[in-house]
Amino acid sequence: MPNRDTLFSAPINKLGDWTFDAQVAEVFPDMIQRSVPGYSNIISMIGMLTERFAQPNSTIYDLGCSLGAATLSMRRHIQVDHCHIIAVDNSSAMVRTLSAAYRLHSGQRPRFRLLRRIFVILTSKMPLWWYSTSPLQFLEPDDRQLLLNKICRGMLPGGVLVLSEKFNFADQQIGELLFDMHHDFKRANGYSELEISQKRSMLENVMRTDTVETHKARLHQAGFIHSELWFQCFNFGSLIAIKDGVVR
């Protein structure tokens, strides 16, 4: 059983900005299951999409891999030869924790490799097929288009990007409703009002969300021919984007 998330159950005198530190890494599996609606569905479907789209002699990147749930889901579903996974995260605590888990799987194939530099893709020369990512909301807004441009240019024809994010909404009434329903989801999973409030305060300065329409406009500008929202639960969801080539 994963360690239960009680990081914010007592009052914190001075709330700083959110960081993915060792304390968060220790309870992350429990935290994300109780905080992100639909998370398990997205992870499962990423595996199924991998089985459908993975190409031989290609590389899959999991950007913002945290503790590797998407990496391991993709790994279990790869059915082609010489397809490799590179998991990337800029949190040293997450990388250390995942590295320990990786050693337990090191004899299995396909192998995956861990990197800490979040912008490794900007200089990578490896053939990129897949990008499973959810860190745009933690990047500076001006960097988001740049990253998507680099991703699209590096992808093979028929390459797929899965982009999972927290959203905001142009319709204020809908946005407030989905925001409140997300908090109801957290309450139903055992979080107190204090825990919800303290975590929200810490995230405010580092998580800046976009609308689905903004994401789709960026993807189109980057060069993706097809893009659409394929999953949404309250204010969380996932988009799929295909560069060019045959949609399977």
MILOMI-988016 format. One line per field, with one value per residue (C-alpha): residue in three letters; residue number from 1; x, y, z. Coordinates in pm, whole numbers. Layout:
BEGIN
rest	(ALA_...)
nr	(NUM_...)
x	(X_...)
y	(Y_...)
z	(Z_...)
END
This chain:
BEGIN
rest	(MET_PRO_ASN_ARG_ASP_THR_LEU_PHE_SER_ALA_PRO_ILE_ASN_LYS_LEU_GLY_ASP_TRP_THR_PHE_ASP_ALA_GLN_VAL_ALA_GLU_VAL_PHE_PRO_ASP_MET_ILE_GLN_ARG_SER_VAL_PRO_GLY_TYR_SER_ASN_ILE_ILE_SER_MET_ILE_GLY_MET_LEU_THR_GLU_ARG_PHE_ALA_GLN_PRO_ASN_SER_THR_ILE_TYR_ASP_LEU_GLY_CYS_SER_LEU_GLY_ALA_ALA_THR_LEU_SER_MET_ARG_ARG_HIS_ILE_GLN_VAL_ASP_HIS_CYS_HIS_ILE_ILE_ALA_VAL_ASP_ASN_SER_SER_ALA_MET_VAL_ARG_THR_LEU_SER_ALA_ALA_TYR_ARG_LEU_HIS_SER_GLY_GLN_ARG_PRO_ARG_PHE_ARG_LEU_LEU_ARG_ARG_ILE_PHE_VAL_ILE_LEU_THR_SER_LYS_MET_PRO_LEU_TRP_TRP_TYR_SER_THR_SER_PRO_LEU_GLN_PHE_LEU_GLU_PRO_ASP_ASP_ARG_GLN_LEU_LEU_LEU_ASN_LYS_ILE_CYS_ARG_GLY_MET_LEU_PRO_GLY_GLY_VAL_LEU_VAL_LEU_SER_GLU_LYS_PHE_ASN_PHE_ALA_ASP_GLN_GLN_ILE_GLY_GLU_LEU_LEU_PHE_ASP_MET_HIS_HIS_ASP_PHE_LYS_ARG_ALA_ASN_GLY_TYR_SER_GLU_LEU_GLU_ILE_SER_GLN_LYS_ARG_SER_MET_LEU_GLU_ASN_VAL_MET_ARG_THR_ASP_THR_VAL_GLU_THR_HIS_LYS_ALA_ARG_LEU_HIS_GLN_ALA_GLY_PHE_ILE_HIS_SER_GLU_LEU_TRP_PHE_GLN_CYS_PHE_ASN_PHE_GLY_SER_LEU_ILE_ALA_ILE_LYS_ASP_GLY_VAL_VAL_ARG)
nr	(1_2_3_4_5_6_7_8_9_10_11_12_13_14_15_16_17_18_19_20_21_22_23_24_25_26_27_28_29_30_31_32_33_34_35_36_37_38_39_40_41_42_43_44_45_46_47_48_49_50_51_52_53_54_55_56_57_58_59_60_61_62_63_64_65_66_67_68_69_70_71_72_73_74_75_76_77_78_79_80_81_82_83_84_85_86_87_88_89_90_91_92_93_94_95_96_97_98_99_100_101_102_103_104_105_106_107_108_109_110_111_112_113_114_115_116_117_118_119_120_121_122_123_124_125_126_127_128_129_130_131_132_133_134_135_136_137_138_139_140_141_142_143_144_145_146_147_148_149_150_151_152_153_154_155_156_157_158_159_160_161_162_163_164_165_166_167_168_169_170_171_172_173_174_175_176_177_178_179_180_181_182_183_184_185_186_187_188_189_190_191_192_193_194_195_196_197_198_199_200_201_202_203_204_205_206_207_208_209_210_211_212_213_214_215_216_217_218_219_220_221_222_223_224_225_226_227_228_229_230_231_232_233_234_235_236_237_238_239_240_241_242_243_244_245_246_247_248)
x	(0_133_209_-97_-78_-107_140_-112_-327_-183_-159_162_283_451_324_582_545_480_780_802_1036_1116_809_582_761_705_325_278_89_-175_-181_-243_-510_-701_-645_-667_-1001_-963_-590_-610_-816_-557_-269_-453_-543_-185_-86_-356_-255_106_7_-173_83_432_671_983_1321_1170_1188_905_948_758_812_725_734_710_721_684_321_286_631_546_204_364_637_385_209_497_463_735_1112_1373_1132_1285_1146_1316_1152_1231_1161_1326_1254_1560_1341_1113_1407_1575_1255_1188_1551_1506_1195_1374_1637_1359_1263_1612_1619_1296_1249_1201_1440_1377_1628_1591_1695_1657_1677_1321_1425_1635_1403_1515_1857_1780_1881_1696_1394_1088_760_557_529_334_338_167_407_298_100_426_621_637_365_621_804_499_476_852_843_552_728_1042_840_651_966_1134_850_825_535_227_379_143_150_-65_-99_-266_-335_-555_-776_-944_-1253_-1364_-1717_-1680_-1990_-1880_-1528_-1651_-1880_-1601_-1361_-1611_-1676_-1301_-1296_-1595_-1389_-1105_-1342_-1493_-1139_-1077_-908_-1008_-1086_-748_-561_-742_-686_-316_-231_-423_-235_102_11_-128_205_349_51_-94_-358_-491_-820_-866_-897_-558_-396_-547_-435_-78_-78_-200_65_332_240_9_-245_-502_-578_-873_-972_-1014_-1073_-1206_-1326_-1416_-1122_-869_-829_-607_-562_-423_-237_-108_166_93_73_-191_-416_-444)
y	(0_350_591_803_1173_1370_1647_1927_1784_2025_2404_2525_2861_2975_2834_2854_2762_2400_2177_1809_1733_1412_1442_1468_1180_957_998_1081_764_822_1198_1177_906_1113_1450_1395_1262_1009_958_577_589_808_581_271_430_550_184_94_381_265_-79_83_346_236_210_-9_166_468_641_719_1012_1047_1414_1496_1126_1166_806_645_529_622_483_145_140_208_-47_-324_-257_-217_-493_-387_-432_-173_78_254_477_782_907_1269_1476_1784_1677_1506_1346_1190_1066_910_731_609_500_264_117_94_-135_-383_-386_-354_-706_-659_-527_-288_-95_263_533_816_1175_1474_1763_1860_2024_1732_1713_2055_1918_1549_1392_1067_981_1083_904_954_1218_1149_1471_1680_1959_2253_2401_2425_2601_2973_3054_3181_2845_2631_2699_2662_2318_2197_2325_2128_1816_1821_1880_1580_1335_1064_1071_938_1030_1088_1335_1278_1597_1566_1888_2074_2322_2654_2766_3077_3031_3149_2973_2638_2695_2759_2454_2219_2376_2307_1953_1885_1993_1767_1485_1558_1572_1239_1095_1201_1541_1803_2167_2262_2018_2139_2505_2475_2273_2514_2811_2647_2563_2904_3061_2761_2603_2832_2652_2708_2643_2345_2591_2744_2401_2308_2638_2577_2223_2343_2617_2360_2155_1881_1799_1639_1719_1664_1628_1254_1248_1493_1467_1799_2038_1766_1607_1481_1573_1360_1514_1342_1494_1354_1020_750_752_386)
z	(0_-82_199_277_195_520_425_473_752_1013_980_811_942_623_295_18_-347_-440_-505_-594_-306_-118_102_-202_-377_-74_-86_-454_-561_-293_-353_-726_-698_-441_-612_-988_-1116_-1395_-1341_-1351_-1670_-1843_-1739_-1863_-2194_-2249_-2243_-2494_-2722_-2701_-2826_-3120_-3220_-3109_-3404_-3437_-3396_-3224_-2888_-2650_-2411_-2084_-1995_-1637_-1555_-1173_-1040_-1381_-1390_-1759_-1839_-1691_-1858_-2198_-2134_-2069_-2400_-2647_-2908_-3155_-3163_-3071_-2920_-2620_-2344_-2194_-1874_-1785_-1474_-1326_-967_-822_-554_-815_-1021_-715_-613_-967_-1002_-705_-867_-1202_-1053_-974_-1343_-1492_-1634_-1824_-2175_-2329_-2109_-2008_-1922_-1669_-1724_-1496_-1744_-1832_-2159_-2285_-2585_-2705_-2797_-2845_-3178_-3111_-3325_-3128_-3171_-2859_-2594_-2279_-2086_-1825_-1728_-1947_-1659_-1459_-1738_-1807_-2062_-2317_-2305_-2382_-2755_-2791_-2631_-2846_-3160_-3072_-2994_-3322_-3529_-3366_-3417_-3678_-3929_-3755_-3419_-3128_-2841_-2533_-2331_-1990_-1801_-1557_-1743_-1689_-1878_-2065_-1931_-1571_-1443_-1587_-1459_-1105_-1117_-1230_-977_-698_-823_-816_-452_-384_-536_-293_4_-99_-99_259_227_485_409_559_336_24_108_194_-114_-338_-191_-256_-617_-714_-812_-996_-1177_-1443_-1642_-1995_-2170_-2398_-2688_-2603_-2596_-2933_-3089_-2968_-3102_-3443_-3451_-3362_-3668_-3542_-3813_-3582_-3217_-2989_-2626_-2568_-2192_-1935_-1577_-1416_-1474_-1561_-1900_-2178_-2543_-2822_-3117_-3430_-3642_-3989_-4161_-4121_-3815_-3708)
END
